[in-house]
Amino acid sequence: MNVFWFLPTHGDSRYLGTSRGARTVDGDYLRQVAVAADTLGYDGVLLPTGRSCEDAWIVASSLIQATRQLKFLVAIRPGLSTPGLAVRMASTFDRLSGGRLLINVVTGGDQGELEADGLFADHATRYEISDEFFRIWRAAMAGEGGDKGFDFEGRHLSVKGARTLYPPLQKPYPPLYFGGSSEAAHELAAEQMDVYLTWGEPPAAVAEKLADIRARAAKHGRTVRFGIRLHVIVRETNEEAWRAADELISHLDDEVIAKAQAAFAKMDSVGQRRMAALHGGRRDKLEVSPNLWAGVGLVRGGAGTALVGDPETVAARMQEYADLGIETFILSGYPHLEESYRFAELVFPLLGKGKQGGEHSLTGPFGEVMASDIVPKTSVPNTGVPKKAA
Ligand SMILES: Cc1cc2nc3c(=O)[nH]c(=O)nc-3n(C[C@H](O)[C@H](O)[C@H](O)COP(=O)(O)O)c2cc1C
């Protein structure tokens, strides 16, 4: 099981839909969340993309030096840059980070936002552009065409002599992750993507999507791996966890919900429509399948569901998704810094992930280290480099 966390580049808070309890998201804060994820043993972080986010490439680049193993799942939006520029950016990031780049392919589901960015294309055309874009991107990354480079002439995109002088460390290229629930999305995933991501729908709906992608991929002689994006609200007991879920939307009024739902309804994203249909804008039926709570989606676009429960319950629900074939869990919780710790401390031991206390722990059966005669172990936390005790 790979477990990723999330960098909230569009804001962070204790409560949804209100500025009460909101915190400033700046470079310092994002570094804190990234360093926490890195040291706690998360495998990577997802950075969202869109006009309400700080730019994902710039943020991720700013965090390479602050982290050691953490991978960065950074979005490419086909149509907003040329394939050649996207190849160069990805290649450089992969080289400078020591092979820690993962690509999130975002075709986009908000035509208004894309037009504001200069891309005038409907849903079907956007997927045609994505298809051509990644044919070029993959070929150029993999060095197809040798010294002469790679030629491609498509309906929307063409290149002549495309090549990467400084190739990526990961071969043939950093893995391509991708989410989208329309038929065109499933087809693109089946033919070109490495990992298909779904937002956190109930297990039966996820099983259907995975089966469809598997069948389509088989027709292309391929297999695709799977991941899921969920929020988590985990507490020591189930009662506490459900109370925390209620608290998260305790300052949210109906007008704010209606406004958010109206904005989501204007999008042409099938995935967004499926998320909105889970709760229908109503706050009285939010547990849409056991321990799966749709309250986040009342006001948040995209990932709108959370697993709610005590550590054992949340781990068991994750295992249900894993049994369907999900390998990667991209999680988050509000506020992102504190909840990264809480999830790691309460649930990682049940998943066999992260550091399991022990050697680097300054507390334990002997009490606080200052009050005991047990001297700290001599290796330095984080680096694993042995140091002689003074
Ligand atoms: C895990 C995941 C992460 C996504 N991240 C973003 C994002 O950061 N920005 C964005 O505009 N869309 C994001 N999307 C949306 C999809 O990329 C896609 O463009 C959208 O769902 C429309 O496609 P569809 O109509 O095929 O569902 C994400 C989707 C998933 C499943």
The ligand as an ORCA input file, in Angstrom:
! r2SCAN-3c Opt
* xyz 0 1
  C      -7.206     12.210     -7.799
  C      -7.646     13.272     -8.754
  C      -6.996     14.496     -8.734
  C      -7.394     15.522     -9.588
  N      -6.749     16.725     -9.519
  C      -7.196     17.757    -10.256
  C      -6.595     19.051    -10.125
  O      -5.668     19.243     -9.356
  N      -7.103     20.056    -10.870
  C      -8.143     19.886    -11.740
  O      -8.568     20.840    -12.382
  N      -8.721     18.662    -11.894
  C      -8.274     17.616    -11.171
  N      -8.865     16.388    -11.313
  C      -9.958     16.246    -12.298
  C      -9.603     15.411    -13.501
  O      -8.269     15.633    -13.868
  C     -10.483     15.618    -14.740
  O     -10.019     16.704    -15.484
  C     -11.918     15.870    -14.458
  O     -12.418     14.887    -13.593
  C     -12.739     15.916    -15.737
  O     -12.725     14.693    -16.360
  P     -13.998     13.743    -16.535
  O     -15.121     14.565    -17.155
  O     -13.494     12.687    -17.447
  O     -14.384     13.215    -15.185
  C      -8.462     15.323    -10.489
  C      -9.107     14.079    -10.513
  C      -8.712     13.056     -9.654
  C      -9.437     11.752     -9.689
*
